[in-house]
Amino acid sequence: MSNKVLKPKKASLYQFTQKYSNNIDNCIEFFKSMKWPEGFSCDRCGCHKYYLVKRVGKTKTSYVLECDFMP
């Protein structure tokens, strides 16, 4: 008998895009939870407040979280 520990199966890229492609808010929350499992924290100053910046280019749209710290 084997004592192997089975890891949960990861979703494929296809499954990921099917789940998140129509809901940008859920997609952003997913990536925030991956990078900051205990909540957002700025890499430079440690601030926990942020705002979402939508960047629209010629071929794609991207989203960036920026620190809300004002000196």
Long-range contacts (C-beta under 8 A, 24 or more apart in sequence): 24-63, 28-52, 28-63, 32-65, 40-65, 42-67, 42-69, 45-69
